[in-house]
C-alpha cells in the first residue's frame, strides 16, 4: 500500500526538467504550484492532497490532481467522495477488471513523481514509521491512474488520481509486515527508462499485457529506508520538513 508520501517541488519538476521543457517549468512554478499542497513533507492519502501528475493525454505538461480517484460515472460528487478513501491505491493485478479503475487503466494513466513514501513496521504490538526512497536520491516515478469528474450541480471539473500498487519487494516485505494484511504491498515505481511506456496509448490485449508487465516490484537494492518520527497520534509534528529526519528507536530490532 501507499498512503503516506513526500513530494517536493523539485521532485514534481523532474519530468519537465528531464525533457528541458522550460515552458512547462515556468507554468508549474508560476501557475500550478499555488493550486497544490506543495511542498509535501508528509501527507496521508486520506487528507487527499493536491499534487501534480503527468497524464497520457498531456505527458509534457502536468495537471493539478487530488489524491483519491473519483470515477467519472459517479452519480454525484458526494457519492464519489464516499469511497475515494478506498481508491487511494489500485491493485495492479486487478486494474483492468475493477469497475472503479478499468477505464482509467486503459485510457487514463499518469505518472506521479515523489521524493519517497512512508510505511509502518509492526514490532511487539507497536508501529514504527519508515521513510523509503531511491538510493541515488532521485525522485521516483509512480504509476498512477486518473479521472475527471464534472460536478453536475456546479459544473466544476475535479481531477483525481490513484497510485497503482504491486507485491512488496524484499525490503518492503521486511518493513510492511502488518499482520492484518494478506501480503506486503508497495507502490509501482517505474524505472526512469520505462516511465514513458506507462503513458503509451492502449491498443488491444497485447498492449494490456505490455502495461501489466510494467507493474513489477522495484529492486530492493536500489532503495534505502530508515525510521522517522511518529506519523500518527499526539506526537505527530505535521507537514514539517523535519519529519523526514532519521529517528532511532532503541527498542526496535530490525
C-alpha positions in Angstrom: 0.0 0.0 0.0 1.0 3.6 -0.3 -0.9 6.0 2.0 1.9 8.4 3.2 4.1 10.4 0.8 6.7 13.1 0.4 6.6 15.3 -2.7 8.8 18.3 -3.1 8.6 20.8 -6.0 11.9 19.6 -7.3 10.5 16.0 -7.4 7.4 17.1 -9.3 9.6 19.1 -11.7 11.7 16.1 -12.6 9.9 15.2 -15.9 9.8 18.7 -17.2 13.5 19.2 -16.4 14.4 15.9 -17.9 13.0 17.0 -21.2 14.4 20.5 -20.8 10.8 21.9 -21.1 11.2 25.4 -19.9 7.7 26.3 -20.8 6.4 23.5 -18.5 8.8 24.5 -15.8 7.6 28.1 -15.8 4.0 27.0 -15.9 4.5 24.8 -12.9 6.4 27.3 -10.8 4.2 30.3 -11.6 0.7 29.0 -12.2 0.3 25.4 -10.9 2.2 25.3 -7.6 -0.2 27.8 -5.8 -3.0 25.4 -6.7 -1.3 22.4 -5.0 -0.4 21.5 -1.4 3.3 21.5 -2.2 5.7 21.2 -0.5 4.5 17.9 0.9 7.0 16.7 3.6 4.4 14.2 4.8 0.7 13.9 4.0 -1.7 11.0 4.3 -3.7 10.0 1.4 -6.8 10.3 3.5 -6.3 14.0 3.6 -6.5 14.0 -0.2 -3.6 16.3 -1.0 -3.4 18.1 -4.4 -0.3 17.2 -6.3 0.9 17.4 -9.9 0.6 14.4 -12.3 1.7 13.9 -15.9 -1.1 12.2 -17.9 -1.0 10.1 -21.0 -3.1 12.9 -22.7 -0.6 15.6 -22.0 2.7 13.9 -20.9 4.8 17.1 -21.2 2.6 19.4 -19.1 1.3 18.3 -15.6 -2.1 19.0 -14.2 -3.2 19.5 -10.6 -4.9 16.4 -9.3 -6.3 15.3 -5.9 -5.3 12.0 -4.4 -8.3 9.6 -4.3 -9.8 8.6 -7.6 -13.4 9.5 -8.2 -14.8 7.6 -11.3 -16.3 9.7 -14.0 -19.5 7.7 -13.7 -20.2 8.6 -10.1 -23.8 9.7 -9.6 -22.8 12.8 -7.7 -19.7 14.4 -6.2 -21.0 13.4 -2.8 -21.4 9.8 -3.9 -17.9 9.7 -5.4 -16.3 11.1 -2.2 -18.0 8.3 -0.2 -15.4 5.8 -1.5 -12.4 7.9 -2.6 -10.6 6.8 0.6 -10.8 3.3 -1.0 -9.3 4.4 -4.3 -6.1 6.0 -3.0 -4.4 2.8 -4.2 -5.3 0.5 -7.1 -4.0 -3.1 -7.1 -2.0 -3.6 -10.2 -3.2 -7.2 -10.6 -6.9 -6.1 -11.0 -6.9 -2.6 -12.5 -8.2 -3.9 -15.8 -11.1 -5.7 -14.1 -12.3 -3.4 -11.2 -15.2 -1.0 -12.2 -13.5 1.9 -10.4 -10.3 1.5 -12.4 -10.7 -0.4 -15.6 -11.5 2.5 -17.9 -8.7 4.6 -16.3 -6.3 1.6 -16.7 -7.0 1.6 -20.4 -7.3 5.2 -21.3 -6.2 7.4 -18.3 -2.8 6.6 -16.9 -0.4 9.0 -15.3 3.0 9.4 -13.6 3.2 10.8 -10.0 6.7 12.0 -9.1 7.6 11.7 -5.4 10.7 12.0 -3.2 9.7 8.9 -1.4 7.0 7.3 0.7 6.4 6.1 4.3 5.3 2.7 5.6 4.8 1.4 9.1 6.7 -1.6 10.6 5.0 -3.7 13.3 7.1 -4.8 16.2 5.8 -6.1 19.6 2.4 -4.5 19.3 3.7 -1.1 18.2 4.2 0.6 14.8 7.4 2.3 13.7 7.3 4.6 10.6 10.0 4.2 7.9 10.8 6.6 5.1 11.7 4.8 1.8 13.5 6.5 -1.1 15.7 5.8 -4.1 19.3 5.0 -3.1 20.5 7.5 -5.7 18.1 10.1 -4.1 16.5 10.8 -7.5 12.7 11.4 -7.5 10.7 8.2 -8.1 8.1 7.9 -10.9 5.0 6.1 -9.6 2.4 4.5 -11.9 -0.9 6.2 -11.5 -4.5 6.3 -12.8 -6.5 9.4 -13.2 -10.1 10.5 -13.8 -12.1 13.7 -14.4 -15.4 14.2 -12.8 -17.8 17.0 -13.6 -19.9 18.1 -10.7 -23.5 18.0 -12.1 -24.6 20.8 -9.8 -21.8 23.3 -10.2 -20.1 22.3 -13.4 -16.8 22.2 -11.6 -14.2 19.8 -13.0 -12.4 17.7 -10.4 -9.2 15.9 -11.4 -8.3 12.9 -9.2 -5.8 10.1 -9.2 -4.9 6.7 -7.7 -1.4 5.2 -7.1 -1.0 1.7 -8.5 0.5 -0.9 -6.2 2.2 -4.3 -6.5 3.6 -7.1 -4.3 6.2 -5.8 -1.9 9.9 -6.4 -2.7 12.3 -7.9 -0.2 12.8 -4.6 1.6 9.1 -3.8 1.8 8.3 -7.4 2.8 10.5 -6.7 5.8 9.1 -3.3 6.6 5.5 -3.6 5.7 4.6 -6.6 7.9 1.1 -5.6 9.0 -0.3 -8.8 10.5 -3.8 -7.7 9.3 -2.8 -7.8 5.7 -2.5 -10.9 3.5 0.7 -9.7 1.9 3.1 -6.8 1.9 2.4 -4.2 -0.8 4.3 -1.3 -2.4 3.7 1.4 -5.0 4.7 0.6 -8.6 8.0 2.6 -9.0 8.8 2.7 -12.7 12.5 2.7 -13.7 13.3 6.0 -15.4 13.8 4.3 -18.8 10.3 2.7 -18.7 8.2 5.6 -17.3 7.2 6.8 -20.8 5.9 3.3 -21.6 3.2 3.7 -18.9 1.8 6.6 -20.9 1.6 4.9 -24.3 -1.8 4.6 -26.0 -3.8 1.5 -25.1 -4.3 -0.6 -28.2 -5.5 -4.2 -27.5 -5.0 -7.2 -25.3 -1.4 -7.3 -26.4 -1.0 -3.7 -25.3 -2.6 -4.5 -22.0 -0.1 -7.3 -21.4 2.7 -4.9 -22.0 1.3 -2.5 -19.5 0.8 -5.2 -16.9 4.5 -6.3 -17.3 5.5 -2.8 -16.1 3.8 -3.4 -12.7 6.7 -5.1 -11.1 8.3 -4.6 -7.6 11.2 -2.1 -7.7 14.5 -3.7 -6.9 15.3 -3.7 -3.2 18.9 -2.9 -3.8 18.0 0.4 -5.4 16.1 1.6 -2.4 17.0 2.9 1.1 14.9 3.2 4.2 15.2 4.5 7.8 13.0 5.2 10.7 11.5 8.6 11.2 9.4 10.4 13.8 5.8 9.4 14.6 3.3 9.9 11.8 0.2 9.4 13.9 -1.1 10.4 17.2 -0.2 13.3 19.6 3.5 13.1 18.8 2.9 13.8 15.1 4.5 17.1 14.1 2.6 17.6 11.0 3.7 18.6 7.5 7.1 19.8 8.6 10.5 19.5 6.9 12.0 17.7 9.9 9.5 14.8 9.6 11.9 13.0 7.2 14.9 13.3 9.6 16.2 10.0 10.9 15.0 8.9 14.3 16.4 5.9 16.3 14.1 3.7 18.3 16.3 1.8 20.8 13.7 -0.8 21.4 13.3 -1.7 17.7 15.1 -4.7 16.4 15.1 -4.5 12.6 
